[in-house]
Amino acid sequence: MTKEDLLQTQQRIQKLVHRTPVMSSQQINGIAGAEIYFKCENFQRMGAFKMRGAINAILNLSKEDQQKGVVTHSSGNFAQAVSLSAKTIGVPAYIVMPSTAPEVKKAAVKGYGGEITICPPTLEDRQGNADRIRDEKGATFLHPSNDKDVILGNATAAMELLEEQPDLDYILTPVGGGGLVAGTALAAYFFGKNCKTIGGEPFEADDAFRSLQSGEIESNETANTVADGLRTNLGNINFPIIQKYVDRIIRVEEVEIIAAMRLIWERMKIIIEPSCAVPFAALLREKDNFKNKKIGIIISGGNVDLGKLPF
């Protein structure tokens, strides 16, 4: 994926996504000992960065394929992103969701016009149902994170951040399926000035950390983390990008995620979901390494089930 690919993607989608605000807090800077700029994708359409990748992937389909629709499996944010993107372009959207998906996210998918199929909460069931719908409807399968067009769309958040703050030392993102950290790393490489990308990951779902160590895509036996958006694995498209362009991954404990989430709610008065708090928790965990640095953090989304807050 080239610099030109990124620029073309930004041009393609910019009228269909929000240019989200970049926010900072003197209080949080004081606590962290660094200059932090939060790229607030919680204010994106449907409430998360995933709108960028989903709409880019659908726009890149042929008119014939668009008419047949798109299908994906997702526990939440990508389901909403595909549903709203499809509705925006006038394309059918078939969404496979695990039975454990938050009710607030199921309701949002329905509100955006997605047709939901509920399945047992295993990756095999999710993929199996998506494959069946793809075959029955002729729909195009969109992977939430392991798709070139999705990764390129995701990269535009960091591109916008670097347009406003071109001399960042680091950009931190959460790591789940790898689509955001891969896109961010490409943006930092092509548009930053020696800007490094660092991922944040829960100890309870540290497959990406272990994958970088072993050189192979690892999986999690369990993923008992409050950061429900990070329970997925890397893929064969994003993993090589992560290996090449991501500096490292910092793991954090559950209590650190919850504390970081609460701090942003309290000090910045914005709603973020637990997954977004992970890179900020990573920064706080290694404060000495980031002292007096200029740091961007992608606030990946704000779709929280308010009935199940961890604090």
JOMOVEN-V541209 format. One record per backbone hydrogen bond with DSSP energy under -1.0 kcal/mol. CO is the residue of the C=O (numbers start at 0). NH is the residue of the N-H. E is the energy in kcal/mol with one decimal. If there is no record, write none. Layout:
co = {CO CO}
nh = {NH NH}
e = {E E}
This chain:
co = {1 2 3 4 5 6 7 8 9 12 17 20 22 24 25 26 27 28 28 32 34 36 37 38 38 39 40 43 46 47 48 49 50 51 52 53 54 55 57 61 62 63 68 69 70 71 75 76 77 78 79 80 81 82 83 84 85 85 91 92 93 94 95 96 97 101 102 103 104 105 106 107 108 109 114 116 118 119 121 122 123 124 125 126 127 128 129 130 131 132 133 139 146 147 148 149 150 152 153 154 155 156 157 158 159 160 168 169 170 171 172 177 178 179 180 181 182 183 184 185 186 187 195 196 197 198 199 200 201 205 206 207 208 209 210 222 225 226 234 237 238 239 240 241 247 249 251 252 253 254 255 256 257 258 259 260 261 262 263 272 273 274 276 277 278 279 280 281 283 285 286 289 292 293 293 294 295 296 297 298 299 300 301 303 304}
nh = {5 6 7 8 9 10 11 12 13 15 19 39 37 28 29 30 31 32 33 291 294 296 22 40 298 42 43 46 301 50 51 53 54 55 56 57 58 59 60 65 66 67 139 93 141 95 79 80 81 82 83 84 85 86 87 88 89 90 69 114 71 116 73 118 100 105 106 107 108 109 110 111 113 112 94 96 98 121 125 126 127 128 129 130 131 132 133 134 135 136 137 70 150 151 152 153 154 155 156 158 159 160 161 162 163 164 195 295 197 297 199 181 182 183 184 185 186 187 188 189 190 191 170 246 172 249 174 251 204 209 210 211 212 213 214 224 227 229 238 241 242 243 244 245 198 200 202 256 257 258 259 260 261 262 263 264 265 266 267 275 276 277 280 281 282 283 284 285 286 288 289 292 34 168 169 36 171 38 299 40 48 272 303 305 307}
e = {-1.7 -2.2 -2.6 -2.1 -2.4 -2.1 -2.2 -2.2 -1.6 -2.2 -1.1 -2.6 -3.2 -2.7 -2.2 -2.1 -2.7 -2.2 -1.1 -3.4 -3.2 -2.5 -2.6 -1.7 -2.3 -1.6 -1.4 -2.6 -2.5 -1.5 -2.0 -2.3 -2.3 -1.6 -2.3 -2.1 -2.3 -1.4 -1.4 -2.7 -2.0 -1.0 -2.4 -2.9 -2.7 -3.0 -2.1 -2.5 -2.9 -2.0 -2.6 -2.6 -2.7 -2.2 -2.4 -1.9 -1.9 -3.1 -2.3 -2.7 -1.9 -2.8 -2.3 -2.0 -2.1 -1.9 -2.7 -1.5 -2.2 -2.1 -2.3 -1.7 -2.4 -1.5 -2.8 -2.6 -2.1 -2.0 -2.4 -2.8 -2.6 -2.3 -2.0 -2.8 -2.0 -2.3 -2.4 -2.3 -2.5 -2.9 -1.8 -2.5 -2.6 -2.4 -2.0 -2.6 -1.8 -1.3 -1.4 -1.8 -2.2 -2.0 -2.5 -1.5 -1.4 -2.6 -2.5 -2.8 -2.4 -2.3 -2.4 -1.7 -1.6 -2.8 -2.2 -1.9 -2.2 -2.8 -2.2 -2.5 -2.6 -1.5 -2.3 -2.6 -1.8 -3.0 -1.9 -2.0 -1.4 -2.1 -2.3 -2.2 -1.3 -2.5 -2.5 -2.0 -1.9 -2.2 -2.5 -2.5 -2.9 -1.8 -2.9 -2.0 -2.3 -2.3 -2.5 -1.8 -2.3 -2.1 -2.2 -2.5 -2.4 -2.1 -1.9 -2.2 -2.9 -2.9 -1.9 -1.2 -1.0 -1.1 -2.7 -2.1 -2.0 -2.3 -2.2 -1.5 -1.1 -1.4 -1.1 -2.2 -2.7 -3.0 -1.4 -3.0 -3.0 -2.7 -1.1 -1.5 -2.4 -2.1 -1.4 -1.1 -2.4}
